[in-house]
């Protein structure tokens, strides 16, 4: 292996610049993937509130997104799938019953709260990795528009892995199987387990993962709202009863929290978007 002293002058700076460019490309690719959904949401807002142009519709989406710290893509997806409001009514969801934020007992440090989905997903991932003594993993959210699972958080995984598994359908992966069966899935050896398509297997192996474990984030009613998966650089044996129980707690509590977030924070953002639309009917709006 080449030591630091053997590196060419400026080599580490070049590596950092290359990684920066790769990150920028990934960011642009993510924006392009989200563009059709956001464009469709803009068209819906223009029609609904007689907005003069797409820029005004985007401005309203942006304001509601920032006001409630809901990702623009998530807000657009919620807009596309929610029942149409009565544009003459002040409230979109007049009979909505609000409930308190559910507790996360595994968050002993108290890092989560206040409806911060990013913090909750980060805590879910870190606790899952801790239970399994793993260094790589990701959290996915159920995609309400396309179906399947969409990656939201990850750590320790190569860019190729993140790009390949940005959206996962209903088959060919352990996380898809766990979502379908609403049960934890252990892959003791990625190289031989038949759950993966061959393309998926090779991407996982190139990322340095030799075993993985997927935990559905599900509600008590049996709805999968997300998934957390850990990847290990070594084969994985059977989990202990304590590990399985700890992961069940994470999956159940996180599932209930995400369901609460969708019917509370996301609907608050939609309600705000409706108010903005009504106040800008027929008028231009500017970005915040």
Secondary structure in CASP SS format (residue, H / E / C, confidence):
PFRMAT SS
TARGET T0000
AUTHOR 0000-0000-0000
METHOD secondary structure of the structure
MODEL  1
X C 1.00
X C 1.00
X C 1.00
X H 1.00
X H 1.00
X H 1.00
X C 1.00
X C 1.00
X C 1.00
X C 1.00
X H 1.00
X H 1.00
X H 1.00
X H 1.00
X H 1.00
X H 1.00
X H 1.00
X H 1.00
X H 1.00
X H 1.00
X H 1.00
X H 1.00
X H 1.00
X H 1.00
X H 1.00
X H 1.00
X H 1.00
X H 1.00
X H 1.00
X H 1.00
X H 1.00
X H 1.00
X H 1.00
X H 1.00
X H 1.00
X H 1.00
X H 1.00
X H 1.00
X H 1.00
X H 1.00
X H 1.00
X H 1.00
X H 1.00
X H 1.00
X H 1.00
X H 1.00
X H 1.00
X H 1.00
X H 1.00
X C 1.00
X C 1.00
X C 1.00
X C 1.00
X H 1.00
X H 1.00
X H 1.00
X H 1.00
X H 1.00
X H 1.00
X H 1.00
X H 1.00
X H 1.00
X H 1.00
X H 1.00
X H 1.00
X H 1.00
X H 1.00
X H 1.00
X C 1.00
X C 1.00
X C 1.00
X H 1.00
X H 1.00
X H 1.00
X H 1.00
X H 1.00
X H 1.00
X H 1.00
X H 1.00
X H 1.00
X H 1.00
X C 1.00
X C 1.00
X C 1.00
X C 1.00
X C 1.00
X C 1.00
X C 1.00
X C 1.00
X C 1.00
X C 1.00
X C 1.00
X C 1.00
X C 1.00
X C 1.00
X C 1.00
X C 1.00
X C 1.00
X C 1.00
X C 1.00
X C 1.00
X C 1.00
X C 1.00
X C 1.00
X C 1.00
X C 1.00
X C 1.00
X C 1.00
X C 1.00
X C 1.00
X C 1.00
X C 1.00
X C 1.00
X C 1.00
X C 1.00
X C 1.00
X H 1.00
X H 1.00
X H 1.00
X H 1.00
X H 1.00
X H 1.00
X H 1.00
X H 1.00
X H 1.00
X H 1.00
X H 1.00
X H 1.00
X H 1.00
X H 1.00
X H 1.00
X H 1.00
X C 1.00
X C 1.00
X C 1.00
X E 1.00
X E 1.00
X E 1.00
X E 1.00
X E 1.00
X E 1.00
X E 1.00
X C 1.00
X C 1.00
X C 1.00
X C 1.00
X C 1.00
X C 1.00
X E 1.00
X E 1.00
X E 1.00
X E 1.00
X E 1.00
X E 1.00
X E 1.00
X C 1.00
X C 1.00
X C 1.00
X H 1.00
X H 1.00
X H 1.00
X H 1.00
X H 1.00
X H 1.00
X C 1.00
X C 1.00
X E 1.00
X E 1.00
X C 1.00
X C 1.00
X C 1.00
X C 1.00
X C 1.00
X H 1.00
X H 1.00
X H 1.00
X H 1.00
X H 1.00
X H 1.00
X H 1.00
X H 1.00
X C 1.00
X C 1.00
X C 1.00
X E 1.00
X E 1.00
X E 1.00
X C 1.00
X C 1.00
X C 1.00
X C 1.00
X C 1.00
X C 1.00
X C 1.00
X C 1.00
X C 1.00
X C 1.00
X H 1.00
X H 1.00
X H 1.00
X H 1.00
X H 1.00
X H 1.00
X H 1.00
X H 1.00
X H 1.00
X C 1.00
X C 1.00
X C 1.00
X C 1.00
X E 1.00
X E 1.00
X E 1.00
X E 1.00
X E 1.00
X E 1.00
X E 1.00
X E 1.00
X C 1.00
X C 1.00
X C 1.00
X C 1.00
X C 1.00
X E 1.00
X E 1.00
X E 1.00
X E 1.00
X E 1.00
X E 1.00
X E 1.00
X E 1.00
X E 1.00
X C 1.00
X C 1.00
X C 1.00
X C 1.00
X C 1.00
X C 1.00
X C 1.00
X C 1.00
X H 1.00
X H 1.00
X H 1.00
X H 1.00
X H 1.00
X H 1.00
X H 1.00
X H 1.00
X H 1.00
X H 1.00
X H 1.00
X H 1.00
X H 1.00
X H 1.00
X H 1.00
X H 1.00
X H 1.00
X H 1.00
X H 1.00
X H 1.00
X H 1.00
X H 1.00
X H 1.00
X C 1.00
X H 1.00
X H 1.00
X H 1.00
X H 1.00
X H 1.00
X H 1.00
X H 1.00
X H 1.00
X H 1.00
X H 1.00
X H 1.00
X H 1.00
X H 1.00
X H 1.00
X H 1.00
X C 1.00
X C 1.00
X C 1.00
X C 1.00
X C 1.00
X C 1.00
X C 1.00
X C 1.00
X C 1.00
END
